[in-house]
């Protein structure tokens, strides 16, 4: 009988792919750990932030309040809008939106025809309460609207000419006399004296 050949004893075979995968994982972990350690080191080296001086903070807050409420001589004007917040070339005005809680839709349509549009609340978030999802700026039935300044100036000139025409019409009515009465004139000079004055219409300047 043939005797069985003796089994060779040696080192167990090593899975090369598994070893390579372990080396890659170890290198990746080392690379991920390095930036984290660097950030932690920088945070430890960074000096703690100092709290703002109370007087400086109070002065800054006071300036913000004055900027929003305007002059306090006559009390707080809740409809005050700082001129520096109005975009260049535009006019801001408060317009009626509702009366006694009822929206005046007809008036809003008339305003839209004249070129007025609501000012978006996102442009001035401090004008509305924090945490609210507001699209427009409204206070006590009024809504803040905008229109190009040149259109507003043209509309004011039209109103001024209309007002002067009404004054002239009233003067003609007072100077004329009904049939059968003496003329209210003396040597072609009217006996009716109407005192009138004109005031300049304030127009915001750039």
C-alpha positions in Angstrom: 0.0 0.0 0.0 1.0 3.5 -0.7 1.4 5.7 2.3 -0.4 9.0 2.2 1.9 12.0 1.5 2.3 14.2 4.5 0.4 17.5 4.4 2.5 20.6 4.0 2.2 23.0 6.8 2.7 26.7 6.1 1.2 30.2 6.6 -2.5 30.6 5.9 -3.3 32.5 2.7 -4.1 36.2 3.2 -7.0 37.8 1.3 -5.2 40.6 -0.5 -8.4 42.4 -1.5 -9.7 42.5 2.1 -6.4 43.8 3.3 -6.3 46.5 0.7 -9.8 47.6 1.6 -8.9 47.9 5.3 -5.9 50.1 4.4 -8.1 52.4 2.3 -10.7 52.7 5.1 -8.0 53.5 7.6 -6.5 56.2 5.4 -10.0 57.7 4.8 -10.7 57.8 8.5 -7.4 59.5 9.1 -8.2 62.2 6.5 -11.6 62.8 7.9 -10.3 63.1 11.4 -7.5 65.6 10.5 -9.8 68.6 9.5 -12.0 68.0 12.5 -9.0 68.1 14.8 -7.8 71.3 13.1 -11.2 73.0 13.6 -11.3 72.0 17.3 -7.8 73.4 17.7 -8.7 76.7 16.1 -11.8 77.0 18.3 -9.7 76.4 21.4 -7.1 79.0 20.3 -9.8 81.6 19.4 -10.4 84.0 22.3 -14.0 84.1 23.6 -16.2 86.9 22.1 -16.7 89.9 24.3 -20.2 91.1 25.1 -21.0 94.5 23.6 -20.7 97.4 25.9 -24.2 98.3 27.4 -23.8 102.0 26.6 -22.8 101.3 23.0 -25.7 98.9 22.6 -28.1 101.5 24.1 -26.9 104.3 21.8 -27.2 102.1 18.8 -30.8 101.0 19.7 -31.8 104.6 20.4 -30.7 105.6 17.0 -32.8 102.8 15.5 -35.9 103.8 17.4 -35.5 107.5 16.3 -35.1 106.4 12.8 -38.4 104.5 12.9 -40.6 106.8 14.9 -39.3 110.2 13.8 -39.6 113.2 16.1 -41.0 112.6 19.6 -42.1 116.2 20.2 -45.7 115.4 19.3 -45.6 111.7 20.3 -44.9 108.7 18.2 -46.1 108.9 14.6 -46.9 105.3 13.7 -47.2 106.3 10.0 -43.8 107.9 9.8 -41.6 106.6 7.1 -37.9 107.8 7.1 -37.1 109.5 3.8 -33.9 107.6 3.4 -35.8 104.3 3.3 -37.9 105.4 0.2 -36.2 104.2 -3.0 -34.9 106.9 -5.3 -37.3 107.9 -7.9 -40.4 106.7 -6.0 -43.1 108.1 -3.8 -44.5 106.5 -0.6 -48.0 107.4 0.7 -50.5 105.8 3.1 -53.8 105.0 1.4 -57.1 103.8 2.7 -57.7 100.0 2.5 -60.6 99.4 4.8 -63.3 101.3 6.8 -64.5 99.9 10.0 -62.9 96.6 9.2 -64.5 96.4 5.8 -62.2 96.5 2.8 -62.8 99.3 0.4 -62.3 97.4 -2.9 -63.6 100.2 -5.1 -61.1 102.6 -3.7 -58.3 100.1 -4.1 -59.2 99.7 -7.8 -59.2 103.5 -8.2 -55.7 103.7 -6.7 -54.4 101.0 -9.0 -55.7 102.9 -12.0 -53.7 105.9 -10.8 -50.5 103.9 -10.6 -50.4 103.1 -6.8 -49.1 99.7 -5.8 -48.6 98.1 -2.3 -45.1 98.3 -0.9 -43.9 94.7 -0.3 -43.4 94.0 3.4 -40.2 92.0 2.5 -38.5 95.4 1.6 -39.1 96.8 5.1 -39.5 93.8 7.5 -39.1 96.1 10.6 -42.4 97.8 9.7 -44.4 94.7 10.6 -44.4 92.4 13.6 -41.7 89.7 13.8 -42.6 86.2 12.9 -45.6 87.1 10.7 -46.0 86.1 7.1 -47.0 89.5 5.7 -47.1 90.6 2.1 -48.0 94.2 2.6 -47.5 96.9 5.2 -50.8 97.9 6.9 -51.8 100.0 9.9 -55.2 100.9 11.2 -57.0 100.4 7.9 -54.2 102.1 5.9 -51.8 100.5 3.5 -48.4 101.8 2.5 -48.3 102.2 -1.3 -45.7 103.4 -3.9 -45.7 105.2 -7.2 -43.0 106.6 -9.5 -42.2 110.2 -8.3 -42.6 111.7 -11.8 -46.2 110.4 -12.0 -47.0 111.8 -8.5 -45.6 115.2 -9.5 -47.7 115.3 -12.6 -50.8 114.4 -10.6 -50.2 117.2 -8.1 -49.8 119.7 -10.9 -53.1 118.6 -12.4 -54.8 119.0 -8.9 -53.2 122.5 -8.6 -54.6 123.6 -12.0 -58.0 122.2 -11.1 -58.0 124.1 -7.8 -57.1 127.4 -9.5 -59.8 126.9 -12.1 -62.4 126.4 -9.3 -61.3 129.7 -7.7 -61.6 131.6 -11.0 -65.1 130.1 -11.5 -66.2 131.2 -8.0 -64.9 134.7 -8.7 -66.9 135.0 -11.9 -70.0 133.8 -10.0 -69.5 136.5 -7.3 -68.8 139.2 -9.8 -71.8 138.6 -12.0 -75.2 140.0 -11.1 -78.7 138.6 -11.8 -80.9 140.2 -14.4 -82.5 143.5 -13.2 -79.7 144.4 -10.8 -76.8 146.8 -11.2 -73.5 145.5 -12.4 -71.1 144.8 -9.6 -68.4 146.9 -11.1 -67.3 150.5 -11.0 -65.6 151.9 -14.1 -64.8 148.4 -15.2 -63.3 147.5 -11.8 -65.0 144.7 -10.0 -66.5 145.6 -6.6 -66.0 142.0 -5.5 -62.7 141.5 -3.7 -61.6 137.9 -3.1 -58.4 137.4 -1.1 -56.4 134.4 -2.2 -53.0 133.0 -1.7 -51.1 130.1 -3.2 -48.8 127.7 -1.3 -46.1 125.7 -2.9 -46.9 122.0 -3.2 -44.2 120.0 -1.3 -42.5 117.7 -3.7 -39.8 115.3 -2.4 -36.5 116.0 -4.0 -33.8 113.4 -4.7 
